[in-house]
């Protein structure tokens, strides 16, 4: 029903960057955000587990009455999006690294992609590159530990800065002039990534594109509106620990409840 909430899920709190874009595009909708922090990080989990977990979460969110689902996690999209779409009758919007727009924007012919190891190894990502790289060179840089460090230590921490030094330098050395942020955590450190690249480098975050796609899907099904901007944030982990991170990243206090699919 139009008054039902939009469900958004991620392995952790990177999906808050997508949630912010959704609320900017559709401020009158209600949202139910689920962070599966009990199993964070997704990036080093087996593909079979991630697919099964993704379907379990999606089906539970549908039972809660969600009118649409946003998979705000590149790793979950890469591994489980097809299975989730097959399991749900709801509109499903999933993320994927912006290889196609990056290929259209590059002038140097070199595109950098920062993402989790699991995302870059996925068949879905390989298809993206094969279909849309258009002869350009794609430098895919796995960033193990970065998403967790952003949540645990904070975007401006010494640990995160050291990881960015390690992961971003190869893109700079290769001459990339477009960098795809292939994990929803990475927009939190976009400014720090930009500082490590030449002036004029384009950073691509797909949150706004996801919000526009959701707007189109809801409109097509007559499901727009009906809410009042309410937001519920939940986690499969410890709410108190997650709450402190949510407040730091979001910039204001958001209550966090425990929920297990």
N, C-alpha and C positions, 0 to 999 in steps of 0.2 A: 504494500500500500504506500501511497505517497508520503504518509506521515511516519513511516518506518525509518530507522536509522541506516546510515551507510557504514558498513564494517570495513575497517582498515587493519591489516595485520603485517607484522614484521617480526624478525627474529629478536629484535631489540628495539632501540629507540631512534634508530636512523630514520624510520618511517615517519617520525614527527615532522621531518622536512617536507614529506609528501602531504601529510595532514595539513600543514600550514598552507600549502598551495591549494589544496581542496577547499579549505575554509575561505581562502581569498576569492576563489572562483564561485563557490556555492555557500555563502555565509549563512543562509537560512536553513540549511540542512542540519540534521542531528547526526552525530558520529559516535561510533563505538570503536575504540582503538585497543588492539590486543598486541602486547609485546611478549613473545614467547621466550622470555629471558632464562627460563629453566634449561633451555637447550642452546643458548647463545654460546659460541658463534655457530651459525649455520654453515659457514664457509668451509669447514673441515669435516662436516658430517657426511656419511655415505649417502649416495643418491637415492637408494631404496628407502632409507629412513626418512629423508626429506620429502619424498613423494607421498609416503604414507602419512606423515605428520601433517603435511599441507592439506590433504583431503580431509583428515580428521578435524582440523581447525575450521576449514571452510564449511563443512557440513554442520558443525556445532554453531557457527555464526549464523547460518541459514535457519537453524532451528530457533535461534534467539529472535528471529524476525527481521533480519537484515534485508533491505530491498536491493542492495548491490554490494559487491565485494571489491575492494582494492587490495591487491597483493603488493604491499609497499616494501618489497624486498627483491633485489635483483637475483639473489641466489635461489629463493623460492620460486621465482618466475622461471628461471632457467631450467629448473629441475621438475617443477610440479604444475606449471600453469595449465598444460593440456589436460592432465588428470583432474585438476580442480574444475575446469570448465566442463568436462564430461560428467562430473558428479553433481553439478548445480544447475538449476533452472534460472538462476539470477544473472543479471549483467555482471561480468567480471572484467576488471581492468587490471592489467599486469604491467610491470616495469620491464624494460630491457635497455641495455646500454645504447646510447644514441649514436651508433655507428653510421646509420644512414644520413642524418643531418650533419654529422661531422665530416663525412666524405664530400658533402655539398659545399661545406664552408672552407675546407683547407685550401691554402694557397701554396704551401710547401710540398703538398702531397704526402705528408706524414701526419698520422693521427695517433694520439696516445690514448690508451684506455687504462684507467685504474679501477680494479675490481677485486673481488675475492677470488681465491684459487678455484673454488667450485664453479663460480660463474664462468670463468675463462675456459675451464675444461669442458663445459657443457656443450652438447650438440647444438643447442639453440644458439649459443654465441658463435659457434663455428659457422652456422648457417647465415647469421647476420653478416659476418665478415665476407663470406663467399658471395652473398647476394648483393651487398651494398658497398663494399669497399671500392669498387669501380677502378681497380688497378692501383689504388693508393696503398702506401705502406702503413700497416696497422701495428703499432707497438703495444702489445697487451701486457700490462705489468701487474702481476698478482701482488696483493698487499696483505699478507698474513699478519694478523694481530692488530691492524690499524683500527678496525671498527670497535673492537673490544677496548682498545686504549682510549679512543675518543669518549666512550661511555665511562670507563673506569677512572681515567686520569683527568679527563677534560680536554677540550679541543686545543687549548693553548699550553698544554703541559709539556715538560721537557721530553717525556717519553714520546708523545705524538710528534713533536718537532723532529726528533731523531729518526723516527720511522719515515716521515715525509722526506727528509734529506736522502734517505736510502731509496725510496720508491720513485720520487719525482725526477731525480737527476738523470736517469737513463732516457727519459722522455725529452728532456732539455738537450742532452747530448745528441740525440737522434734527429733533432730539428723539428719536433712536433710543434705545430702552431694551433692545434685544436686538441684539447684534453677532455675526454669523456669521463664524467664522474659516475662510475658504474656500480656504486653502492650508495644507498640512501644516507649512510653516515657521512659521506664525504662532503656534502654541501656545508656541513658545520665547519670544515677546514678549507673552504674554497679560497679564502683570502690568503691563507698560508701557502696553498698550492700555487696561486697566482704569483706570489712573491718569488717563487723558485723558478719561474718560467720567464721568458723574455716579455717585455711590454707588448701588448697587443694580442697575446695568446688568448684564445677563446676557450672558456670552460663551459661544458654542456651538462646541465642538470635537467632531467626529464620530468621533474615534479609538475611544472606548469602544463606540459603536454598531456600528462595523465589527467590532470584536473579538467582540461578542455574535452578530452575523450569521454570522461565520466559524464560531464554536462550533456554531451551529445547523446549518449546512450540513454540516460534518464529521460531526456526530452522525447526521444523516439518512442519510449514505452509509456509515456504519460506519467512518469514517476517523480517529476521535479517538484520541489517544495514540500510543504506540509510539516516542516520542523520549525524549531525556534532557535537554532544555533547551539543546542545542548551538546556537551562533549563528556563522554565517560572514557577514562583511561584504565586499562586492566593489564595484569601481568600474570604469567604462570609461575613467576618467581616470588621473591619476598617484596611485598609492596613498599615497606619502609625504605629499603635500600634503593629500589627503583624510583621512588618518589623524589629522593634527593637528586638523582640524575635528571629526571624529567624537569624539575624546577630549574636546574642549572642550564639545561639546553633550551628549554622553552622560554625562559626569562621571567616566569611568574609561577606561582604555586598552582599545581593541578592535582587534585586528589587522585590517588591510585588505589585500585581494589584488586584483590586476588580473584582470578578466574581461570578455571582449567577446562579445556574443551572435553 
